[in-house]
Amino acid sequence: MKLTANIPISCYTTKSNGCPGVRFLRRFVACLEHEKTFLKSKDLNYPQLEDTEWLEKLHFLVDMTSHLNKLNESLQGRGNTALQMLEAVLSFEHKLTVFARDIQRGKLSHFPSLREFKEAHHDHTLNRDYLQGAIVEMQTAFGSRFCEFRKEKMTLSFPITPLEIDPSLLSRFPGVNQADLEMEMADIADKDLWGSKFKRLTAELEDVTRQKAQLAQSHKWSEIESLPTPEKLVYDTWNALPDSYRNMKTYAFGVLSIFGSTYLCEQIFSNMNHIKSKYCTRLTDESLQSCVKIKVTSYMPDVEKLTSDVQKQKSH
């Protein structure tokens, strides 16, 4: 489906730098009258800028792009598990239902740009069927694109809530003996010493999410970076378990190794371009691999311990 003047609905989604695109659309709409004046002074005629049906869809595009950009931003960054990303997408699918209902009722509570357009054009009747249909089509596209992940939601949630999952419903995983996995999960179920760790993990994840939301509202981005990542909290919990639960740990680490997005992969390629430049042509594969590891991980070497282990050179 396309908006008039070749504005495809598929262009709502943007890449990792989508925020400038959203700002451009907002500024374009905000300065529309000035743009008309400028084009008129240059004897340039664009009838779409006077077409209320086209302008209606433009304002709708601004609002929907803004909503999609918020989803896009929530999927970026390090430390997000595949489960968190899937939950963000599923949550947005439910929001699309709310958006469609808002359009149908005509309240436009979630469409500020479209609402301003409607208030400025009292004699124009919104094409609610078209706008609602565009949202429903987008919802259908989301459903088909992420259908396989939706089926594996229980498997993806294993590292967070293993005690609440029926092991017989889990997908098979390489290196994990299914029979031993079931026995380990039955063994840990009533052991408060280990079971309490997963209850604590849930509470810690909730606390980090709450702090992140509060800091985001205050635009304290540097403080958000200092918060522990969900991935680290989960890994620390599983590392604390004894090796007698080997299959459970292998399964959890296997699920955590799943890439939720291509963000880290793209970041690695960008870093490699900087590391292996024309000024560093003599880097060996081993050195390059070490440089990339340092660049893309949050590992902080203990320099004092490393230097203390090195034998000091005796004076001659």
N, C-alpha and C positions, 0 to 999 in steps of 0.2 A: 504494500500500500504506500502511496506517495501523497505528500501534500502538494499543492499546486506550486508551480515555478520550480519544479525539480528539488523539493526539500524532502528527502526520504525519511520515514520514521526510523529506519534502521540507523540513521545518523545520530539518533539521540545519544547513543553510547559513544564515549570518547576514550582515548587511551590514557595512560598514566598522567599525562599532562593536560587532562581534560578541563581543568579549572579555568584556564585562559579562554577556552571556547565558550564557556558559560558566561564569563564576564563580557565577552565580545557581544553575545546575543543580547544581554541586558542593556549594554550601552547603546547598541544599535536601536533597540526599541525606545530607550529613554531619549535619544537624540533624533527621533524620527522626523519631527517637524523641521529641525535644522537641516537634516539631510535632504528633505524635499526642497527647501529653499535653495540649497547649494546646487542641486541637480537642475533646478529651474533656471538658475543663473547661468548654467552651462548649456542650456537648451537641450538637456537630456530628459527623455520622457520614459518613466517606468510606471505603467498603469497599475501594476500590482500594489504600489504604495497607496493607491486610492481605493483599492478593492477591499471592501470590509470583510468579505469571506476569506481572502488571502491573509489579511491582517489578523483575523480571528485565529487562524491556524498558526500564524507566526507567534502570537502571544501564548498560545497553547504549547508550542515548541519550546519557548523560553522556560516555562514552568516545568515541563516534563524533563528537559535537559538538566535543570537544577536538581530535581529529585534523583535522577540517574547518577549525577555527579556525586551526590552524597553517598550513594551505594558504592560507587567506584572508589571513593576515598577510603571507605571502611574496609575495602578488600586489599588495600595497599599496605606496604610496610613489612617489617620482619616480625617473626614470632607468632603469627596467626596460624592456627591449625586449620586443616581442611574442614573440620567440623564447624569452626566459627565462621568460615567463609560461606559454607553451605547454609548455615542458619541465617546469615545476613541476606543471602539471596532468597531463601524461603520467606523471610520476614518481608522483603520487598514485594514478593508476589502477593502477600496478603494486603499490603498497602495499595497495590494496584486495584484491588477490589474496592477499597475505600475511595480511591480517586475516581473510579468509574461511577460509584454511587453519588459522589459529590457533584460530578458533572450532570448526572441524570436529574438530581434535585435542583440544580441551578444555584446552589449556595456558593460554590467556588471558594470554599474555605481554604483549600490546598492549592489554589491557582491564583496567586496575587496579581500576576501580570494580566491574565485573562480577565480577572475581576475588574481591574482598572480600565481595560479596553471596553468591557460591557457598560461600565458606569459612564464612560465618555461617549458611547454610542447607544443612546436609549432606544432609538428607532430600529436597531439591528437585533434580530433574533438569532441566538446561537444555534448552530447546527449540532445539537446535543447527540443525536444518533451517530453522526460521523465521529465526533470526539470520543464518545464512549466506545465506539467500535474500534478506534485506534488503540485505546487502552486494553481492551479485551484481546486484540490481536497480539499486543506486546506480551500480555500475560500468558497467552498460548505459546508464544515463542520461548518464553522463560521456562515454561513447563516442559517443553520438548527438549530443550537444550540441556537441562539439568536433571532429566528423568533418571539417569543411571546413578547419579550421586544421591538422589532422593531414596532410591532403593537401598543404598548402602549406609543410610544415616545411622542405623544401629551399630554397624561395624565402626564407623568413624567416631562414635561416641564412647567406644570401649575404653580409651585411655582416661576418660573423665569419670565415667560411672560404670566401672566393670562389675560391681556388685549387684547392679539392677538389671543385668542383661542375661538372657537365657543363652548359654553357650551353644546350644544346638541350632540357634538361629544365626550364628555368626558365619561369615564367609570364610572359606578356606584361605590359609595364608602359608606361603612357603616357609619351611623350617619349623613349623608348629605341629606337634602331634595332637590331633583333636581330642583323642581319648584322655591324654594326660592333661590337656587344657581344662577339660570338664572336671577332672579330679582336683586340680589345683584351685579352681574357682569354688568348688564345693568345700574345700579345706579352709579357704580364707574367709568364707562367708560369715562365720560366727567367731572369728578371732578379732576382738576389739582392738588389739595392738596395731594390726595392719589395716583393718577396716576403717578405723578412725582417721587414717591418713587421707583417704579419699573424701571423707566428709570435710576434713580441713581444707583439702584442695578445692572443693566446690566453694567454700566460704572465701578462700583467698582469691579465686577467679572472680567471684562476685564483687569483692572489695576493689580489685584492680579495675574492673569494668566501670564501677561507680566513680572511682577517682578519675579515670580517664575522661568520662563524660563531664564531670565537674570542671576539670582543667580545660577541656575543649571549649566549654561555654565561656570561660575567662580568657581564651586564646593564649594559654600558657603552654605553648608547644614544646619548649625545652624541658619543662617539668614532666611532660608526658613521656619523653624519651628516657627519662630516668626511672620510670616505673618498671618493675619486673615484667617480662613478657609472659603471656600465657603459656607459651611453649616451654620456657624455663621452669615455671612452676610445675608443670606436668612431668617434665623429665626428672626434676628433683624428687618428686613423690615416688616415681617408679624406681629410681636408683636407690632409694632407701629400703626397698623390699629385698629380702634375702634371695639368694639364687635358687632356693628350693621351689620358687615360683618362676622357673626359667621360661616355661612356655607362655605364661601370662605376660612376662616382661618382653619376650621376643615378639609377641603379637602386638603389644602396645607400641613398642618402638617401630615395628613395621608400619603400623597405621600412621604414626607421627612422621614417618619418612615420606609420606605421600605429599607431593607438591599440590597445594591448594590453588596456586596460580603460577604464571610464568614470570612473576615479578623478580624473584631471586635469579632465575636463569638469565633474564635480560640484564640484570645488574652485573652478573658475572662477565658477560660479554663486553659491557661498557668498561668495566674495570680492567679487563685484559687489554683493551685498546690503549689504555693509559699506561699499564705496566710494561707491555711488550711493544714499545714504540721504536722509532728509528734510532733513538738515543740509547736503547738497551738491547741491542741486537745479539749480544753474547750471552744472554740468559739461557741457562739449560732448562730442560723440561722440568727437572726436579725443583730448581729455584723458582720457576714460573708458578708451579703448583703451590709451593709454599707461600709465595706472595699473594696469590689469589685467596688461599685459605685465610691469611691474616686480614685481607681486605673485606671479605664477605662474612666473617664470623665475628662474634663479640668476645672472642677469647682474648684475655689480658694476661700476658706472660708475667711471671714473678721474676723480674729482672734481678732483684737482690739475691734470691735463692740460686738463680742460674750462675751469677757471677761468683757466688761463694763456693760453688762446686768446682769452679775452674781453678786449677793450680796456679798460684801466683808465680810469675817469673822471678827467679832468684837473680839478685844483682851480681854482676861480674866482679 
